[in-house]
Every structure is written in C-alpha cells, then in structure tokens.
Amino acid sequence: MAREQKPYRVYRGGRVKGKVPTPRARAVRARRDARDAAADGRRDSRTDYRGVGARSQKDVRWGRRIGIGLLVLLLLVVVWAVASWFAFSSGVSDANKRLDPNAKSALTDQSGLLLSHPTTILLLGTDNARVGGREGDRHSDSILLLRTDPSHHRLYYLSIPRDLQVPIPGSSTQKVNAAFQIGGPALAIRTVRQLTGTEVNHVVVVNFADFKDLIDAVGGIDVDVPKPIRSNRFDCPFSTQARCTQWQGWRFPKGKQHMNGQRALIYSRIRENMLDPSETDVTRGARQQLVMDALTSKFTSPGTLAKIPFDGSSLAKPLTTDLSAGQLMQLGWVKFRASSGESVHCRLGGDLGGNGIGSPSEDNPATIAMFLGKTAPQPPTGQFSPGCVIGHTLQ
C-alpha cells in the first residue's frame, strides 16, 4: 500500500478511516461549498485556523465598536463641559456687573486659589421682596460669613443677628442690617469687618425677590427641621382679608422635608414661632444657615451639574457677586469635599432687650476665634448666647 494512500486521516483528536484529501481535492471542495452557500443565501461558516493568539473578525468588529462608542462618549462630555461653562459664565458675568465697584474696593484680595487657600465670603440676603410692602426696603435680611478651610476639608459658618446694635462706619450706632440700606454692600462689608475683625475676601448678595426661583432652578432643597413651627400671619397666601384672618400661619413639621423655592423662602424668613414664643432673630439665623447649607450642597450635586448647560444663566440670576465663574466652580468643589458632618456652625449673640437683640455679647470675640479655627468649637451656654457646634446648626 502506497504511503500517500493511508486508510485513515489524521486529526488532532485522533484518526478516522478514509483517504487523506489532496490539495486539489480541498480546493474543489471549497469552491463547491461556496457555490452551495451562495445558492442557499448562507454565509460560509468555516474558518481557517490562524494559530495561537490570532483574533477573529468578530472580535475585531466588537473592538472597533467599543472604541467608537468611547470616542462618542468623550465627545459628548467635552460638548457638555463647554456648553456648561459658557452658560454658567454668562450668568456669572452679569452677576459681576451688578456689583457696586465700591464693594470690590472694600474687599481684601484673595491669596491663591480657593481650592487650596482659605477664604472668607460675606453672604447677604436682601429683603426687598415684592411682597408685604417691602419693595423699597434694602436692609440685609440675612448676614452670614462663610469661611472655607480646604486643607482640613471643613466649612465654617458665622451667623450675625440682623438686629445687633453696632457702630456703622461714617454713621451712628444702629442695627447691623442698616449698613446695607445706608451704603450698600460696600458699607456692609466694612461694618462686618469692624464687628468681627475678620477680613472679607468675597461678597455674595442674594436678592430674596428671586431667591425662590434659584431654589426651584436646582430642583428644591432638603432641610431637616429640628422642631415644629407655626409662624405668625406674615405674607398671607390668600387674596382676601377674610381668608387671611382665619388663616393661622405657615406650618413646618419636625423632620427632614423637601422644600420648593417658596417654602424655603418662608422658612428662612420666620421670626416668630407661635409654638415657641422664646424664639428670636437668633433662631431665625439658624434656620437661614440650614437653608444656605442645603442650597450650597444642592449646587454641587450631580443633578444640578447635569442641568447647567440649560439653566446655567438662571442659576446666577438672583446673585450679585465679585466671584468669577471659575471661583464659584472652585467653591463648589470645596463644598463637595467638605463633609456636612464636619461643618462648624457659629453665631454671635447679644443682650436681649425689649425689641429683640441689643448690644453685642462680650463673649462674641471668643466665638469669632472659634470661627477662625484658632480655638476649639464650644457650644453656647444659653438659648441665645454665642457659640459654635460641629455637624448641625444652632437652635
């Protein structure tokens, strides 16, 4: 029997009886299979062995699709980032133009980036709302100092009661909130600096007339109300006097709750809690800290960042500030890095008088030292005395 006419064929898995196909026979069979596949509308499913490590055409196609998908995703991220920046930057540019040039000259220059250097920001809420006959009122309804400490990932808040009687530069001793009425943000900055001995690097003025629109633009905020509240009958929501007379005031139950812009604005304005007559302007300052903390947290949330290309300009509409778009982005990142449980909430205090808060408390300098991180936070010794706590606002 000839060597090329073996009665079996050799395969990797063993041997099978039959003649070994010659190269010409294999070529004829391949052409026949191709014709049959074309006639049947089928693709030839046979593949040639390409050796160890060789990639099939199917693997190559999937690799190409994944690469194209990643490239498209990267392109979308770039487009989103550019659109977000231009939309937000445009709104912030308008907010910068609204700030009085005298206010900029009253500020202390920021040393370094907000990402790595401490900064102190004065937050002023104006109460010239288009309700209750306050259209021409320019008092600062809310006065709050915010100090960032990026190296320790911590934020410090200092609430200044608006009825605190202090010397106003170039004027007489009046309530601290009158400084804004007399000389705008520039005089408010100098008054706060004189009161606290703290340099102010930036200022943000929030117009309460548009405050609720700002909160609605970010989808509302979540506030943990420490105790139930029933306010007096301010800003009655009804159109007739008869309904307003029967109405008992705004109500807020105890516990965490989602607030839209109107509810958050009302909550931050309440000065009189009918369920706790001992509350004063100091307690209202604590509520304002809760609202501001919740709002800054919402600003840095992924949901808000995703909407910036569409709502970027409206987010800055209620603001008047010297902070640039880049600095606001840095501030957002500092807030994101700072754990809410590590925030330090402080307040100044004063002697209670017949009309509320009077002259500043002699313990205020110690509280300011806590706010500046020079001493450890110490809680207040009384209901309306100054002090600081970590992790939650003062009540």
C-alpha positions, 0 to 999 in steps of 0.5 A: 500500500502506497504511503500517500494512500493511508486508510485513515486521516489524521486529526488532532483528536485522533484518526478516522478511516478514509483517504487523506484529501489532496490539495486539489481535492480541498480546493474543489471542495471549497469552491463547491461549498461556496457555490452551495452557500451562495445558492442557499443565501448562507454565509460560509461558516468555516474558518481557517485556523490562524494559530495561537493568539490570532483574533477573529473578525468578530472580535475585531468588529466588537473592538472597533465598536467599543472604541467608537462608542468611547470616542462618542462618549468623550465627545459628548462630555467635552460638548457638555463641559463647554456648553456648561461653562459658557452658560454658567459664565454668562450668568456669572458675568452679569452677576459681576456687573451688578456689583457696586465697584465700591464693594470690590474696593472694600474687599481684601484680595484673595491669596491663591486659589480657593481650592487650596487657600482659605477664604472668607465670603460675606453672604447677604440676603436682601429683603426687598421682596415684592411682597408685604410692602417691602419693595423699597426696603434694602436692609440685609435680611440675612448676614452670614460669613462663610469661611472655607478651610480646604486643607482640613476639608471643613466649612465654617459658618458665622451667623450675625443677628440682623438686629445687633446694635453696632457702630456703622462706619461714617454713621451712628450706632444702629442695627447691623442690617442698616449698613446695607440700606445706608451704603450698600454692600460696600458699607456692609462689608466694612461694618462686618469687618469692624464687628468681627475683625475678620477680613472679607475676601468675597461678597455674595448678595442674594436678592430674596425677590428671586431667591425662590426661583434659584431654589426651584432652578436646582430642583428644591432643597432638603432641610431637616427641621429640628422642631415644629413651627407655626409662624405668625400671619406674615405674607398671607397666601390668600387674596382676601382679608377674610381668608387671611384672618382665619388663616393661622400661619405657615406650618413646618413639621419636625423632620427632614422635608423637601422644600420648593423655592417658596417654602424655603423662602418662608422658612428662612424668613420666620421670626416668630414661632407661635409654638415657641414664643422664646424664639428670636432673630437668633433662631431665625439665623439658624434656620437661614444657615440650614437653608444656605447649607442645603442650597450650597450642597444642592449646587454641587450635586450631580443633578444640578451639574447635569442641568447647567448647560440649560439653566446655567444663566438662571442659576446666577440670576438672583446673585450679585457677586465679585466671584468669577465663574471659575471661583464659584466652580472652585467653591463648589468643589470645596463644598463637595469635599467638605463633609456636612458632618464636619461643618462648624456652625457659629453665631454671635449673640447679644443682650436681649432687650425689649425689641429683640437683640441689643448690644453685642455679647462680650463673649462674641470675640471668643466665638469669632476665634472659634470661627477662625479655627484658632480655638476649639468649637464650644457650644453656647451656654444659653438659648441665645448666647454665642457659640459654635457646634460641629455637624448641625446648626444652632437652635 
